[in-house]
Amino acid sequence: MSDLPRKAVTRTAKLAALPLGIAGRATWGFGKRIVGESAELVGRELQQRTAEQLFKVLGELKGGAMKFGQALSVFESALPEEVAGPYRAALTKLQEAAPPMPTRTVHAVLEERLGEGWHELFLEFEDKPAAAASIGQVHRGVWHDGREVAVKVQYPGAGEALLSDLNQLSRFSRLLGPLIPGMDIKPLIAELKDRVSEELDYGLEAQAQQAHAEEFTDDPDVVVPLVVHQSDQVLVTEWMDGIPLSEIISDGTQELRDRAGQLLARFLFSGPARTGLLHADPHPGNFRLLPGGPEGEDDWRLGVLDFGTVDRLPGGLPATIGESLRMTLDGEAEAVYELLCAEGFVKETIELDPDAVMDYLLPIIEPAQVEEFTFTRGWMRSQAARVADPRSPAYQLGKQLNLPPSYLLIHRVTLSTIGVLCQLGATVRLREELEEWLPGFVPEDPVDGEAAVAEA
């Protein structure tokens, strides 16, 4: 078995079979409707069968295919429950596992990148992988100084596989669109392609992870493992135990779900404010719950993994987000519209009704209107249906709005995090986190502002 299905023709054939399968099932569905079965029931069955095949192929191929699948998986809560239920387990499996790289290949990479005496760097090294991801897999070991470590080894040829898969997937992105209502697949794939070089650069990943680890040292709520060693295709970090978020989603108590959700929201907004970096891969496989929170061993902290994709935001999240959110909550339709126009969310050639824009935004920001909000799959589905139904005003207005390139990754990370919160079914004090960490959300105190000007 190879580390990645290496032949481009093999990978392309597997991916090319997906749209053929979708077309074949569409024909089958048309036949069932002719004989009198409900179009709605047939549609659900088609969607379920398509999703099952999609995630099976993506999981087998790793590379860009698996990366795309992981990005899609956090939007599972937008699907109708009767469709989402049967393959939710397949999504979780995709997030946590993939066929392993052969031991001989792992050893060859370690020898090439760490030297012939690589074994001497470890007191112990487990050949069986502890986890797998889209471009590499993780092995558990003990570093020569006695620290338990995670050794991330990149698949040979991962870069070529990533680009090849994403190029192929983009060719039939329209056919995949119906899997996630209200989501445009093509920009997602384009954005993943733009991040390929960063994802493959373990040097950049090490810098981002170390910056977070140092900033969150002794933090009562968030834990990030320190970087131990880094070279091309190999990244060694401190090992972190804990309960995977995917297990909390499937079996966790409500107390655990709420705690995980609160910490996830806290990390989303505090990370950029404290490090100037936005962790941009928020699927459940990258988070753990660890005992030992601020209330003691019975409390919990959030462990964060995988900093291969980050958005560099030196000033934190743009103040425009906080300002427009605050003004929307205050009902300042004209001011919100002017700000969106100035930032490029409304193109110069388009003219919209400010009140209609307000009506479009208010349901989306409902979680920020109250002290605490319970994120549910039902709420997520209602939002997806609202913006995906061509008959709805929200759909028509949404088509006319524009997403500036500088906001693309922020938008995807925020949506993905909300998707995970809905999978958790967590009750979260989101407004509390916005007030603490989001620039522009709390109006600047005039006295503070005058003092800042005087100091300048």
C-alpha positions as CSV (number, residue, x, y, z in Angstrom):
1,M,0.0,0.0,0.0
2,S,1.4,3.4,-0.9
3,D,1.5,6.4,1.4
4,L,-0.8,8.4,-0.9
5,P,-2.4,7.0,-4.0
6,R,0.5,8.3,-6.0
7,K,-0.6,8.1,-9.6
8,A,-2.4,11.2,-10.7
9,V,-4.5,9.2,-13.0
10,T,-5.7,7.0,-10.1
11,R,-6.6,10.0,-7.9
12,T,-8.3,11.7,-10.9
13,A,-10.3,8.6,-11.8
14,K,-11.6,8.3,-8.2
15,L,-12.6,11.9,-8.0
16,A,-14.0,12.0,-11.5
17,A,-16.3,9.1,-10.6
18,L,-18.0,11.3,-8.1
19,P,-20.0,13.5,-10.5
20,L,-20.8,10.4,-12.6
21,G,-22.2,8.8,-9.5
22,I,-24.2,11.9,-8.7
23,A,-25.6,12.0,-12.3
24,G,-26.4,8.3,-12.1
25,R,-28.3,8.7,-8.8
26,A,-30.1,11.7,-10.2
27,T,-31.4,9.6,-13.1
28,W,-32.4,6.9,-10.6
29,G,-34.2,9.5,-8.6
30,F,-36.0,10.8,-11.6
31,G,-37.2,7.2,-12.3
32,K,-38.5,6.8,-8.8
33,R,-40.5,10.1,-9.1
34,I,-42.1,8.9,-12.3
35,V,-43.5,5.9,-10.4
36,G,-45.0,8.1,-7.8
37,E,-42.6,8.5,-4.9
38,S,-42.4,11.8,-3.1
39,A,-39.9,14.2,-4.7
40,E,-38.9,15.3,-1.2
41,L,-38.2,11.8,0.0
42,V,-36.3,10.9,-3.2
43,G,-34.3,14.1,-2.8
44,R,-33.3,13.2,0.7
45,E,-32.3,9.7,-0.3
46,L,-30.2,11.1,-3.2
47,Q,-28.5,13.5,-0.9
48,Q,-27.7,10.8,1.6
49,R,-26.3,8.4,-1.0
50,T,-24.2,11.1,-2.6
51,A,-22.8,12.2,0.7
52,E,-21.9,8.6,1.7
53,Q,-19.9,8.1,-1.5
54,L,-18.3,11.5,-1.3
55,F,-16.9,11.1,2.2
56,K,-15.8,7.5,1.5
57,V,-13.7,8.7,-1.5
58,L,-12.4,11.8,0.3
59,G,-11.2,9.8,3.3
60,E,-9.4,7.2,1.1
61,L,-7.5,9.8,-0.9
62,K,-6.2,12.1,1.9
63,G,-4.5,15.1,0.3
64,G,-6.7,17.9,-0.9
65,A,-9.7,15.6,-1.1
66,M,-9.6,14.9,2.6
67,K,-8.9,18.6,3.4
68,F,-12.0,19.5,1.4
69,G,-14.0,16.9,3.3
70,Q,-12.9,18.2,6.7
71,A,-13.9,21.7,5.6
72,L,-17.3,20.5,4.5
73,S,-17.8,18.3,7.6
74,V,-18.3,21.2,10.0
75,F,-21.3,22.3,8.0
76,E,-23.0,19.0,8.6
77,S,-25.4,20.7,11.1
78,A,-26.9,22.7,8.2
79,L,-28.3,19.5,6.6
80,P,-31.8,18.2,7.3
81,E,-31.7,15.9,10.3
82,E,-33.0,12.8,8.5
83,V,-30.2,13.2,6.0
84,A,-27.5,14.2,8.4
85,G,-28.1,11.5,10.9
86,P,-27.1,8.4,8.9
87,Y,-23.7,9.7,7.8
88,R,-22.7,11.8,10.8
89,A,-20.5,8.9,11.9
90,A,-18.7,9.0,8.5
91,L,-17.9,12.7,8.9
92,T,-16.5,12.1,12.4
93,K,-14.4,9.2,11.1
94,L,-13.1,11.5,8.3
95,Q,-12.1,14.1,10.9
96,E,-10.2,11.6,13.1
97,A,-8.7,8.9,10.8
98,A,-7.4,7.9,7.4
99,P,-5.5,4.9,6.0
100,P,-2.0,5.0,7.5
101,M,1.3,5.7,5.8
102,P,3.5,2.6,5.7
103,T,6.2,2.4,8.4
104,R,9.0,2.2,5.9
105,T,7.9,5.5,4.4
106,V,7.7,7.1,7.8
107,H,11.2,6.0,8.7
108,A,12.5,7.2,5.3
109,V,11.1,10.7,5.8
110,L,12.5,10.8,9.4
111,E,15.9,9.7,8.2
112,E,16.0,12.2,5.3
113,R,14.9,15.1,7.5
114,L,16.3,14.3,10.9
115,G,19.5,12.4,9.9
116,E,20.5,8.7,9.9
117,G,20.7,8.8,13.7
118,W,17.1,10.0,14.1
119,H,16.3,7.1,16.5
120,E,18.7,8.7,19.0
121,L,16.5,11.8,19.3
122,F,13.8,9.6,20.8
123,L,13.7,7.4,23.9
124,E,10.6,5.9,22.4
125,F,8.8,6.1,19.0
126,E,5.6,4.4,18.1
127,D,5.4,3.2,14.5
128,K,1.6,2.9,14.6
129,P,0.2,6.4,13.9
130,A,-1.9,8.0,16.6
131,A,-3.8,10.2,14.2
132,A,-4.0,11.1,10.5
133,A,-4.7,14.3,8.7
134,S,-4.9,15.6,5.1
135,I,-1.2,16.1,4.5
136,G,0.5,14.1,7.3
137,Q,0.1,11.7,10.2
138,V,1.0,11.9,13.8
139,H,3.1,9.4,15.8
140,R,3.5,9.3,19.6
141,G,7.0,9.2,21.1
142,V,9.2,10.3,24.0
143,W,11.8,12.9,23.2
144,H,15.4,12.4,24.4
145,D,14.8,14.8,27.3
146,G,11.9,12.7,28.6
147,R,9.0,14.8,27.2
148,E,6.1,12.9,25.6
149,V,5.8,14.3,22.0
150,A,3.6,14.2,18.9
151,V,5.7,13.7,15.8
152,K,3.9,15.0,12.7
153,V,5.3,13.5,9.4
154,Q,4.2,14.9,6.1
155,Y,3.2,12.4,3.3
156,P,5.6,12.3,0.4
157,G,4.0,14.0,-2.6
158,A,1.4,15.7,-0.4
159,G,1.7,19.1,-2.2
160,E,1.1,17.6,-5.6
161,A,-1.9,15.6,-4.3
162,L,-3.4,18.6,-2.6
163,L,-3.3,20.8,-5.7
164,S,-4.4,18.0,-8.0
165,D,-7.4,17.0,-5.9
166,L,-8.6,20.6,-5.4
167,N,-8.2,21.4,-9.1
168,Q,-10.3,18.3,-9.9
169,L,-12.9,19.1,-7.2
170,S,-13.3,22.6,-8.5
171,R,-14.3,21.3,-11.9
172,F,-17.5,19.8,-10.6
173,S,-18.1,22.1,-7.6
174,R,-21.6,23.0,-8.8
175,L,-22.6,19.3,-8.5
176,L,-21.4,19.2,-4.9
177,G,-23.2,22.4,-3.9
178,P,-26.5,20.8,-3.0
179,L,-24.8,18.8,-0.2
180,I,-24.6,21.9,2.0
181,P,-27.6,24.2,1.5
182,G,-26.7,27.9,1.3
183,M,-23.0,27.3,0.8
184,D,-21.1,28.2,-2.3
185,I,-18.5,25.4,-2.8
186,K,-16.3,27.0,-5.4
187,P,-14.9,29.9,-3.3
188,L,-14.2,27.3,-0.5
189,I,-12.1,25.2,-2.8
190,A,-10.3,28.3,-4.2
191,E,-9.5,29.5,-0.7
192,L,-8.2,26.0,0.2
193,K,-5.9,26.1,-2.9
194,D,-4.6,29.6,-1.9
195,R,-3.5,28.1,1.5
196,V,-1.7,25.0,0.1
197,S,1.8,26.4,0.3
198,E,1.3,27.6,3.9
199,E,-0.2,24.2,4.9
200,L,2.9,22.4,3.6
201,D,5.3,24.7,5.3
202,Y,6.0,23.2,8.8
203,G,8.3,26.1,9.6
204,L,5.3,28.5,9.3
205,E,3.2,26.1,11.3
206,A,5.8,25.9,14.1
207,Q,6.0,29.7,14.3
208,A,2.2,30.0,14.6
209,Q,1.9,27.2,17.2
210,Q,4.8,28.5,19.3
211,A,3.3,32.0,19.3
212,H,0.1,30.6,20.6
213,A,1.8,28.3,23.1
214,E,3.8,31.1,24.6
215,E,0.8,33.5,24.7
216,F,-1.5,30.9,26.4
217,T,1.1,29.6,28.8
218,D,-0.6,29.3,32.2
219,D,-3.9,30.4,30.7
220,P,-6.8,28.9,32.8
221,D,-8.9,28.1,29.8
222,V,-6.8,27.3,26.7
223,V,-3.8,24.9,26.3
224,V,-1.5,24.9,23.2
225,P,1.4,22.3,23.1
226,L,4.9,23.8,22.8
227,V,7.0,23.2,19.7
228,V,10.0,20.8,20.5
229,H,11.7,20.5,17.1
230,Q,10.9,21.4,13.4
231,S,12.4,20.5,10.0
232,D,11.1,20.1,6.5
233,Q,8.2,17.6,6.6
234,V,8.6,16.8,10.3
235,L,7.2,18.8,13.3
236,V,7.7,17.6,16.9
237,T,5.5,19.1,19.6
238,E,4.6,18.3,23.1
239,W,2.0,15.5,23.4
240,M,-1.5,16.5,24.5
241,D,-4.1,14.1,25.9
242,G,-7.7,14.9,26.4
243,I,-11.2,14.1,25.1
244,P,-11.5,14.8,21.4
245,L,-14.3,17.3,20.6
246,S,-15.8,14.7,18.2
247,E,-16.5,12.5,21.3
248,I,-18.1,15.4,23.1
249,I,-20.3,15.9,20.1
250,S,-21.4,12.3,20.0
251,D,-21.5,11.3,23.7
252,G,-20.8,14.3,25.9
253,T,-23.0,15.5,28.7
254,Q,-24.7,18.9,28.3
255,E,-22.3,20.3,30.9
256,L,-19.3,19.3,28.8
257,R,-21.0,20.5,25.6
258,D,-21.6,24.0,27.1
259,R,-18.1,24.2,28.5
260,A,-16.5,23.2,25.2
261,G,-18.7,25.6,23.3
262,Q,-17.9,28.5,25.6
263,L,-14.1,27.8,25.3
264,L,-14.3,27.4,21.5
265,A,-16.0,30.8,21.2
266,R,-13.4,32.3,23.6
267,F,-10.5,31.0,21.6
268,L,-12.0,32.1,18.3
269,F,-12.2,35.8,19.4
270,S,-9.3,36.0,21.9
271,G,-6.7,34.3,19.7
272,P,-6.4,37.1,17.1
273,A,-6.6,39.7,19.9
274,R,-3.7,38.1,21.8
275,T,-1.5,36.7,19.1
276,G,-2.4,38.5,15.8
277,L,-3.2,35.1,14.3
278,L,-6.5,33.4,13.6
279,H,-6.5,29.6,13.9
280,A,-8.2,28.8,10.6
281,D,-8.9,25.1,10.7
282,P,-11.7,24.8,13.3
283,H,-12.9,21.2,12.8
284,P,-13.5,19.0,15.8
285,G,-10.4,16.9,15.2
286,N,-8.3,19.8,16.2
287,F,-9.7,20.4,19.7
288,R,-9.6,18.5,23.0
289,L,-11.1,19.0,26.5
290,L,-8.5,18.6,29.3
291,P,-9.2,18.5,33.0
292,G,-7.8,21.2,35.3
293,G,-9.7,24.4,34.4
294,P,-10.0,27.5,36.7
295,E,-12.3,25.6,39.1
296,G,-9.9,22.7,39.6
297,E,-9.5,19.2,38.3
298,D,-13.3,18.9,37.8
299,D,-13.3,21.8,35.5
300,W,-12.1,21.8,31.8
301,R,-9.7,23.6,29.5
302,L,-9.6,23.6,25.7
303,G,-6.6,22.0,24.0
304,V,-5.9,23.3,20.5
305,L,-3.9,21.5,17.8
306,D,-2.8,22.0,14.2
307,F,-1.7,25.5,13.3
308,G,-1.0,24.7,9.6
309,T,-3.5,27.2,8.4
310,V,-3.7,30.6,10.1
311,D,-4.8,34.1,9.0
312,R,-2.3,36.8,10.0
313,L,-4.2,39.7,11.6
314,P,-1.6,42.0,13.3
315,G,-4.3,44.2,14.7
316,G,-6.6,41.4,15.6
317,L,-10.0,40.9,13.9
318,P,-10.9,44.0,11.9
319,A,-12.8,46.6,13.9
320,T,-15.3,46.9,11.1
321,I,-16.7,43.5,12.2
322,G,-17.4,44.7,15.7
323,E,-18.6,48.1,14.7
324,S,-21.1,46.8,12.1
325,L,-22.3,44.1,14.5
326,R,-22.9,46.6,17.3
327,M,-24.7,49.1,15.0
328,T,-26.8,46.3,13.6
329,L,-27.9,45.4,17.1
330,D,-28.6,49.0,17.8
331,G,-30.8,49.2,14.6
332,E,-28.6,51.8,12.8
333,A,-29.5,50.6,9.3
334,E,-28.0,53.6,7.4
335,A,-24.7,53.6,9.4
336,V,-24.3,49.8,8.9
337,Y,-25.0,50.1,5.1
338,E,-22.4,52.9,4.8
339,L,-19.8,50.9,6.6
340,L,-20.5,47.8,4.4
341,C,-20.2,49.9,1.3
342,A,-16.9,51.5,2.5
343,E,-15.4,48.0,3.2
344,G,-16.5,46.6,-0.2
345,F,-19.3,44.3,1.0
346,V,-21.6,46.2,-1.4
347,K,-20.1,46.9,-4.8
348,E,-20.2,50.5,-6.1
349,T,-22.4,49.3,-9.0
350,I,-25.1,47.9,-6.6
351,E,-27.6,49.9,-4.6
352,L,-29.5,48.2,-1.8
353,D,-32.1,49.2,0.7
354,P,-30.4,49.6,4.1
355,D,-33.5,48.3,6.0
356,A,-33.5,45.2,3.7
357,V,-29.8,44.6,4.6
358,M,-30.7,44.9,8.3
359,D,-33.4,42.3,7.9
360,Y,-30.9,40.0,6.2
361,L,-28.3,40.4,9.0
362,L,-30.5,40.3,12.1
363,P,-31.3,36.5,12.1
364,I,-27.6,35.7,11.5
365,I,-26.5,37.7,14.5
366,E,-29.2,36.5,16.8
367,P,-26.7,34.8,19.1
368,A,-25.2,38.2,19.9
369,Q,-28.5,39.8,20.8
370,V,-28.9,37.8,24.1
371,E,-26.8,37.1,27.2
372,E,-26.6,33.4,26.3
373,F,-27.7,31.5,23.2
374,T,-28.2,27.8,22.6
375,F,-26.8,26.8,19.2
376,T,-28.8,24.0,17.6
377,R,-28.8,22.1,14.4
378,G,-32.4,23.3,13.9
379,W,-31.2,26.9,14.1
380,M,-28.4,26.3,11.7
381,R,-30.7,24.6,9.2
382,S,-33.2,27.4,9.4
383,Q,-30.4,29.9,8.6
384,A,-29.1,27.8,5.7
385,A,-32.6,27.3,4.3
386,R,-33.3,31.1,4.5
387,V,-30.3,32.0,2.4
388,A,-30.5,29.0,0.1
389,D,-34.2,29.3,-1.0
390,P,-34.3,31.2,-4.3
391,R,-37.8,32.3,-3.4
392,S,-36.7,34.1,-0.2
393,P,-35.7,37.8,0.0
394,A,-32.6,36.8,1.9
395,Y,-31.4,34.7,-1.0
396,Q,-32.0,37.5,-3.5
397,L,-30.2,40.1,-1.3
398,G,-27.4,37.6,-0.4
399,K,-26.5,37.2,-4.1
400,Q,-25.9,41.0,-4.4
401,L,-23.6,41.2,-1.4
402,N,-19.8,40.8,-1.9
403,L,-17.2,39.2,0.3
404,P,-13.9,41.1,0.1
405,P,-10.8,38.8,-0.2
406,S,-9.4,40.0,3.2
407,Y,-12.5,38.7,4.9
408,L,-12.8,35.3,3.2
409,L,-10.9,33.3,5.7
410,I,-12.4,35.1,8.7
411,H,-15.9,34.4,7.3
412,R,-15.1,30.7,6.7
413,V,-13.6,30.3,10.2
414,T,-16.6,32.0,11.9
415,L,-19.1,29.9,10.0
416,S,-17.2,26.7,10.7
417,T,-17.0,27.5,14.4
418,I,-20.7,28.2,14.5
419,G,-21.2,24.9,12.8
420,V,-19.2,23.1,15.5
421,L,-21.2,25.0,18.2
422,C,-24.4,23.7,16.6
423,Q,-23.0,20.1,16.5
424,L,-22.3,20.5,20.2
425,G,-25.8,21.9,20.9
426,A,-24.0,24.2,23.3
427,T,-25.4,27.1,25.3
428,V,-22.8,29.9,25.0
429,R,-22.5,33.4,26.4
430,L,-21.3,34.7,23.1
431,R,-22.0,38.4,23.8
432,E,-19.6,38.2,26.7
433,E,-16.8,37.0,24.5
434,L,-17.5,39.7,21.9
435,E,-17.5,42.5,24.5
436,E,-14.1,41.2,25.8
437,W,-12.3,40.5,22.6
438,L,-13.9,41.9,19.4
439,P,-12.5,45.3,18.4
440,G,-15.2,47.9,17.8
441,F,-18.0,45.9,19.4
442,V,-18.0,48.0,22.6
443,P,-18.1,51.8,21.8
444,E,-14.8,53.5,22.7
445,D,-15.0,55.6,25.9
446,P,-14.6,59.2,24.7
447,V,-12.3,59.9,27.7
448,D,-10.1,57.0,26.7
449,G,-10.1,58.1,23.1
450,E,-9.1,61.7,24.0
451,A,-6.3,60.3,26.2
452,A,-5.0,58.1,23.3
453,V,-5.0,61.2,21.0
454,A,-3.1,63.3,23.6
455,E,-0.5,60.6,24.1
456,A,0.0,60.3,20.3
